[in-house]
Amino acid sequence: MPERDAIAIGAPCWIDLWTSDVEAARRFYAELFGWVAEEANPDFGGYFMFTQQGHPVAGAMGSMPDRPASKHLEGLLRHRRCRSGARCGQIGRGGKRARGVSCR
């Protein structure tokens, strides 16, 4: 997969996955894209990163004890006001600003 130095405006820059089956998601995205699933971080509710060629490309987590996973995938796009390391905009109804993800 080619590597890019910058993310073009409007290009995907991050993916977040909330799944009820973390192990199946780890296997699926490894087979589909060659992503490597890092270890889950208990300090962040079990959130973990997927990487490709050593670069973070997505994050994921499973259900929490008091909140079952809603089983959704959220894609984020680079906004024109983003700089490298700044927040990105969310794909979604009305293009509302996401809670923020750092983009390379």
VOBA-1610 file (N, C-alpha, C; in pm, whole numbers, padded with zeros to 5 digits, always signed):
BEGIN
Met+00085-00117+00000Met+00000+00000+00000Met+00090+00123+00000Pro+00061+00221-00086Pro+00145+00341-00091Pro+00132+00423+00037Glu+00238+00493+00068Glu+00239+00581+00185Glu+00224+00724+00138Arg+00160+00808+00219Arg+00145+00948+00180Arg+00206+01037+00287Asp+00259+01151+00242Asp+00320+01246+00335Asp+00217+01339+00396Ala+00108+01363+00326Ala+00004+01454+00374Ala-00132+01397+00338Ile-00232+01443+00408Ile-00369+01398+00382Ile-00441+01511+00310Ala-00489+01482+00192Ala-00560+01584+00112Ala-00692+01621+00179Ile-00735+01745+00159Ile-00863+01790+00211Ile-00973+01700+00154Gly-01058+01652+00242Gly-01167+01564+00202Gly-01131+01417+00200Ala-01003+01385+00218Ala-00960+01245+00217Ala-00982+01182+00354Pro-01008+01052+00357Pro-01021+00984+00486Pro-00891+00996+00566Cys-00905+01021+00696Cys-00786+01033+00779Cys-00792+00947+00904Trp-00907+00891+00938Trp-00917+00806+01057Trp-01046+00727+01051Ile-01044+00610+01114Ile-01163+00526+01126Ile-01173+00482+01271Asp-01292+00491+01329Asp-01320+00438+01462Asp-01426+00329+01449Leu-01402+00218+01516Leu-01493+00104+01514Leu-01536+00073+01656Trp-01666+00052+01675Trp-01720+00007+01804Trp-01790-00124+01774Thr-01737-00233+01826Thr-01785-00366+01788Thr-01817-00453+01908Ser-01912-00543+01890Ser-01946-00638+01996Ser-01855-00761+01991Asp-01774-00775+01886Asp-01684-00890+01873Asp-01544-00841+01833Val-01467-00803+01933Val-01334-00746+01910Val-01242-00845+01838Glu-01242-00970+01880Glu-01151-01067+01818Glu-01184-01090+01671Ala-01313-01096+01638Ala-01352-01111+01497Ala-01310-00989+01417Ala-01323-00869+01474Ala-01282-00746+01405Ala-01131-00745+01382Arg-01055-00788+01481Arg-00909-00795+01466Arg-00873-00885+01347Arg-00934-01002+01340Arg-00906-01096+01230Arg-00953-01041+01096Phe-01075-00985+01093Phe-01133-00936+00969Phe-01047-00827+00906Tyr-01010-00724+00982Tyr-00933-00613+00926Tyr-00788-00653+00897Ala-00736-00751+00969Ala-00603-00803+00937Ala-00605-00872+00800Glu-00708-00952+00777Glu-00720-01022+00648Glu-00755-00927+00534Leu-00846-00832+00560Leu-00893-00743+00456Leu-00788-00640+00413Phe-00726-00572+00511Phe-00633-00463+00481Phe-00489-00489+00523Gly-00464-00597+00596Gly-00329-00622+00646Gly-00297-00539+00770Trp-00402-00488+00838Trp-00381-00407+00958Trp-00333-00495+01073Val-00252-00438+01160Val-00205-00506+01281Val-00280-00444+01399Ala-00345-00526+01477Ala-00419-00477+01595Ala-00323-00470+01714Glu-00308-00352+01769Glu-00224-00333+01887Glu-00298-00384+02010Glu-00231-00386+02123Glu-00295-00430+02247Glu-00395-00326+02296Ala-00503-00373+02355Ala-00605-00283+02410Ala-00549-00209+02531Asn-00592-00085+02548Asn-00548-00003+02660Asn-00660+00006+02764Pro-00641-00059+02880Pro-00747-00056+02982Pro-00773+00084+03036Asp-00675+00174+03028Asp-00695+00312+03074Asp-00794+00388+02986Phe-00818+00337+02864Phe-00910+00402+02771Phe-01026+00310+02737Gly-01072+00231+02832Gly-01189+00146+02814Gly-01168+00031+02719Gly-01043-00008+02696Gly-01014-00117+02604Gly-00991-00073+02461Tyr-00988+00058+02438Tyr-00962+00113+02303Tyr-00824+00068+02257Phe-00816+00030+02130Phe-00686-00008+02074Phe-00674+00046+01933Met-00552+00048+01882Met-00525+00101+01749Met-00496-00013+01653Phe-00535+00008+01529Phe-00488-00073+01418Phe-00376+00007+01351Thr-00271-00061+01311Thr-00163+00005+01239Thr-00139-00065+01107Gln-00079+00008+01016Gln-00035-00050+00889Gln+00102+00009+00860Gln+00197-00078+00838Gln+00336-00038+00816Gln+00383+00053+00928Gly+00339+00023+01051Gly+00382+00097+01168Gly+00309+00229+01194His+00215+00266+01107His+00141+00391+01122His-00001+00364+01171Pro-00050+00440+01271Pro-00189+00422+01314Pro-00286+00459+01202Val-00385+00374+01178Val-00483+00398+01072Val-00627+00396+01122Ala-00649+00335+01239Ala-00784+00323+01291Ala-00779+00289+01439Gly-00891+00309+01506Gly-00904+00271+01646Gly-01030+00190+01663Ala-01033+00109+01768Ala-01150+00024+01791Ala-01164-00008+01939Met-01285-00044+01975Met-01310-00095+02110Met-01436-00179+02109Gly-01449-00260+02213Gly-01566-00344+02228Gly-01664-00286+02327Ser-01758-00369+02365Ser-01858-00330+02463Ser-01793-00299+02596Met-01854-00210+02671Met-01812-00181+02807Met-01914-00244+02900Pro-01876-00273+03026Pro-01969-00341+03116Pro-02106-00274+03126Asp-02108-00142+03128Asp-02236-00072+03143Asp-02291-00018+03012Arg-02223-00048+02901Arg-02266+00007+02772Arg-02228-00088+02658Pro-02325-00163+02606Pro-02294-00254+02495Pro-02259-00177+02369Ala-02174-00237+02288Ala-02132-00174+02161Ala-02251-00156+02069Ser-02254-00044+02000Ser-02361-00017+01905Ser-02328-00069+01765Lys-02213-00131+01752Lys-02171-00193+01626Lys-02171-00093+01511His-02086+00007+01523His-02078+00103+01413His-01934+00138+01378Leu-01919+00182+01256Leu-01791+00224+01201Leu-01805+00371+01164Glu-01712+00451+01210Glu-01718+00596+01186Glu-01595+00637+01107Gly-01616+00696+00991Gly-01505+00745+00910Gly-01488+00894+00927Leu-01366+00940+00927Leu-01337+01082+00943Leu-01259+01132+00823Leu-01292+01255+00782Leu-01227+01318+00667Leu-01146+01438+00713Arg-01041+01469+00640Arg-00962+01588+00670Arg-01040+01711+00627His-01047+01808+00716His-01116+01933+00691His-01016+02037+00641Arg-01062+02135+00567Arg-00971+02235+00509Arg-00896+02314+00615Arg-00952+02326+00736Arg-00882+02400+00841Arg-00789+02313+00924Cys-00779+02184+00889Cys-00688+02095+00961Cys-00545+02118+00914Arg-00458+02105+01006Arg-00316+02096+00975Arg-00273+01959+01022Ser-00157+01915+00980Ser-00107+01786+01027Ser-00108+01788+01179Gly-00165+01685+01240Gly-00174+01678+01384Gly-00296+01748+01441Ala-00380+01807+01356Ala-00499+01877+01403Ala-00621+01787+01393Arg-00737+01838+01432Arg-00860+01759+01427Arg-00915+01747+01286Cys-00989+01642+01264Cys-01051+01617+01134Cys-01202+01628+01147Gly-01270+01646+01036Gly-01416+01650+01035Gly-01473+01511+01017Gln-01595+01493+01056Gln-01659+01362+01053Gln-01745+01345+00929Ile-01743+01224+00875Ile-01840+01189+00771Ile-01972+01169+00844Gly-02075+01226+00796Gly-02203+01205+00863Gly-02304+01309+00821Arg-02417+01304+00880Arg-02525+01397+00848Arg-02479+01540+00870Gly-02483+01618+00767Gly-02450+01759+00777Gly-02302+01788+00790Gly-02216+01687+00783Gly-02072+01710+00795Gly-02034+01773+00928Lys-02099+01734+01035Lys-02071+01793+01165Lys-01931+01758+01211Arg-01873+01846+01289Arg-01739+01826+01340Arg-01738+01712+01441Ala-01642+01627+01428Ala-01628+01513+01518Ala-01564+01557+01649Arg-01560+01465+01744Arg-01498+01496+01871Arg-01346+01511+01856Gly-01293+01470+01741Gly-01153+01498+01710Gly-01065+01376+01711Val-00987+01365+01609Val-00887+01260+01596Val-00765+01325+01535Ser-00650+01290+01583Ser-00527+01346+01527Ser-00495+01279+01395Cys-00465+01360+01296Cys-00427+01310+01164Cys-00279+01332+01143Arg-00217+01241+01072Arg-00075+01257+01037Arg-00066+01348+00919
//
